[in-house]
Amino acid sequence: MSTTRSRSNPGGMDVVAVLGEQVRPLRERKPRWFKVPAPGGTRYRQLTELIGSEGLHTVCQEAACPNIGECWERGTATFMILGDTCTRRCGFCNVKSGRPTWNDPLEPARVARSIARMGLAHAVITSVDRDDLPDKGASAFVGVIRQVRRQAPRCRVEVLTPDFQGQEMPLAKVIAERPDVFNHNVEVVPRLYPVARRGSEFRRSCRVLRLAKEMGGEEVVTKSGLMVGLGETHEEMVDTFQILREHGVQVLTIGQYLRPSERHLPVVRYWHPEEFESLRRAACALGFEHVAAGPLVRSSYHADKHVAQQTAG
């Protein structure tokens, strides 16, 4: 174990001790496979103006997603409802945390109107954690699903939800609206939860995924995602895949963690594309119906293709 100390200590503990590895400096040059074109095309500018005019938030912007240029040029985006302030403080996440003040009852209609104007075939709806609300924000997801069904009936709806603190009623309210895909990311292997996911529990997240599948049946596809680069091993990743399959998860995404700033957890190492392919094969062997794995893969990256391939196969 390295004795190097990180300036990032979001978990209130010794990050190096938890990760157990030599960490990478923030300004270190990334491997060549991380080079992507800078955003700025015509479609990107149009969507930026549209989303801004509606007063909406996207996880593409808030989480500094490296694929924002490609996705927005393709006319797809992941909408983040319930404001831009999260009640939790995960060590890897670029979304700001604090005490939220945003709770607009008209937001679902505005999100659906934007989806209809963009002509999306598959929309992803996510949110910050809203542990301050009685139903943890479930009603907002319900509102968006209903509005999209009304204003853009041909659009598939994927929800990427928080864990609702493990409460069944908020989850049941969302699943009752029959989203096409229910996504809840476990993010990291269980060992890393104490430092990477403060306020969350791996077992609780797995239970949410299992209940979502039980409640939704064949009508709802279940999905989850993991990151690498925080000190996990190949064996830990495969063990986590197995647990997710045992909890009914059908679609899996695996991507590389990129450190947003010095305030966030450091990158322990960058996984090679061949290692991602090894993870993909291991996951497929466990019975996942679709697996996307690669350095720049994110939960919502090409989400329309994930479901199309899953339902076709």
N, C-alpha and C positions, 0 to 999 in steps of 0.2 A: 504493500500500500504506500502511495506517495505521501510525503509530508507537506506537499504544496497546499497552501490555503487559498480558497476561492473568496473573492470579494462578494460573491452572491450567496446570501444565506436566507432565502425566503422561508425556509421551514423552521427557523429558529434553532438550528442544530448544525453540527459540523457536516457540511455537505460532502467533503472528501471522505469522511469516515463512513458515511452512508453509502456513497457510490462505490467506494473501495477501489478507485482507479486514479491514474494520472489524468488530470483534466486538461482541456484544450483552451488556449487563450482565445478571447472573443474575436480579435482581429485576425486570427490565423486564416490564411488563404484556404478556401474550401477546395475539395477535389474537383476535377474538371467536369464531372457529371452533374454539377449543380448549376452550370451556366444556363440561364434562360433569358430570352429577350425581355428587355424592359417594356412595361406596359405603356400604351399610348396610341393605339390604333383608333380608327374612327368609331367602331362599335364600343370600345372601351370608354371613350369620351362620352358617347351617347348615354351609356348606362350610368356613368358617374353623375351626369346631369340629372337623369331621371330619378335615381335613388336619392340624390340630394334634394331635388324639388319636392319629394314626398316626405322628407324628414326621416328617412329610414336608415337602418344600420345593416351592414353586411359583415359576416365573419371574415370574408375575403380581405376587407380593409382592416378591421379591428385586430385580427390575428396575424396581419402582415404575411398572408399566404404567398408563397413564391409562384403559384400558378395563376395569380389574378389576371395577368394579361391574356394568357391562353384561354382561360375559362370565359372571361368577359367578351373576348372577341368571338367566341362560339355562341354567345348569347345566353350563358348560364351564370347563375349567381346563387349564393347561399345567404338567405335573409336571417338576420339576427334580431329577434323580437325582444320586447321588454327592456329596451334601453341598452346602454353600453357599459354599465357598471355591475360587476359581479359581487355577490356576497361572500364568495370564497376566494382564496388566494393560492392557486396552484403554482408550483415553482417553475413551470415551463410556459405558462400562458401569457400572451401579450395583452389580453383584455384587462382593462383597469378594474381594480377592486375597491370596495368601499360600501357606503350606504346608498342604495339606489333611490332615485326620486321619480323615475319614469314609470308610468303605468297608464297608457293612453287607451281607452276603450275603443277608439276608432282605428287603432293601428292595424288590426286584422283586415279591415276593408281596404286600407291603403296598400298593404302588402299584396293582397289579391289583385287590386287594380294594376299595380306595377307588373305583376306576373302576367296578367292578361295583355298589357301593352307590350311587354317583351316577347309575347308569343312562346313562352316556355312550354316544353313537353314534359319536363321533370323539374320540380322545384324542391329545394331543400330548405326546411325551416328549422332554425336552431335558436337558442337563447342563452343568455347569461344564467347563472344560478340565481334564483330568487327565493332564498330561504326565508325572506322577510314576509312573503305573501302567504295567506292562509292555505291556499292550494298549491303553493310553490310554483305558480305560473301556469298550471295546467289549463286554466280557462282560456288563456291567450292562444295556446296551441289549438284548442278546440275551435276558437273563433276563426283562426286563420284557415284551418282545414275546411270549415263550413263556407267561408267566403270564397276560397279557391274553387270549391265544387260549384259554387253559384256563378262566379265570374269567369272562370277558366275551366270548364268541365272536362276538357280533354287532357288537362295537365295532371300528371302523376304527382303525388305529394309524399315526400319523405320528411319525417320529423327526426331531428337529432336532439334528444331531450336531456336535461339533467336527471339525477336519480330521484328527484322529488323527496329526498331524505328517506327513501325506502317506503313511503306511504303508498298504500294500494289504491285508495280512492282517486287521487290525482292521476295515477297511471291509468286506471280503469276509464276515467273520463276521456283521456286521449285515445285509447285503443277503441272505445265505443264508436269513434268517428271513422274508424277503419282507414287510417293512413296506408298508403301502398307499402311503405317501408317504415319500420320503427328502428331507429338507430340510437344506441347509447354506447359511447366509447369508454372502455376501461382504461385506455391511454397507456398504462405501463404495467409491467409484471408486478405481482403482489408484493414482492420484497421492497419495491421502491415507493410504495404508497405513503409511508410516513414522511418522506421528504418531498415527493413530487405532487401529492394530491391531498393536501391538508383539508380536513373536513369531509373527506370521502372514504369509503371502505370498499375494498375489492369484492368481498362477499356480497355486500349490499348491491353493488352494481350488477353482479351476476344474477342475483335474485330478481332484479328489475327486468333483465333480459328474459329470464325464464318465464316470469309472470306475463310479460308482453306476448310471448309466443303462445302461452296457454290461453290467454284471453282473446287473442286475435285469430288463432287457428291458421288455416291455410290462406286466409285472406290477407294476412299481414306478414311480410318478409322481415325477419329480424337481422340486425347488422351491428357490428362493433368494430372498433379500430384500436391499434396499438402503435406506439412509437419505439424506435430503437435509438441508441446513442447515449443512454444515461447510465450505462454500466451493466446492463442485463446480459445474460449469456444466451447462446442458441438454445440450450436445453431448457432454460427458464421460459423462453418464448414458446417453444413447442408445448411445454407443460401447460402454459396459459391457453394456448389454442385448444388443447384437449378439454380444459375446463369450460371454455366457451361453447364448444360443441355439445358437451354434456348438458348445457343450459339452453340448448335449442337455437343457437346462433347459426344463421345460414350464410351470411356474407361477411367477409373479413377484409379489412384494409390494414396495411403495414407500411409505415413511412419513417423517414429519418427526422429526428428532432434537430431543429436549428435554433440556436440560442438567440432570442430577440434582443437582449441587452445584458449589460453587466449585472443587472438586478435579478436576472433569472439563472436557473440552474445551468452549470457549464456542460458543454458537450464532452463526454468521455472519449468517444471515438466515432468516426464516420464509417458506416458499414458499406462494403463494396457491393455494386449491383449483383455480382454473382452470389453474395450471401443472401440478398433479398430473394433471388431465384430459389435458393435452397430453402428459405422459409416458406416461400409460396408452395413448393412441392410438398413440404412437410404438412402444411395446412390442408392442401387438397387431398392428401392421403388420409386425413382424418375425417373427410366427408363434407367439408364446406362446399356449397354449391357455386360460389364464386369467390376468388381471392385476388386482390390487387396488391402487389408488393413492389416497392421501388423507392429510391431515395426521395423523390418528390411527390410520392403518393400521399394524399391527404384524404380524410374521411369523405369529403364531398367531391373529390376530383373525379370527373367523368362518372358521376353517380348514375346518370341516365344509362350509361353503358353497362354498369354493374347489374342493374335490375333487368335490363333487356336481355343480357346474356343469361342471367339466373332464371328468368321466367321461360326463356326459349329452351333451356337445357334441362 
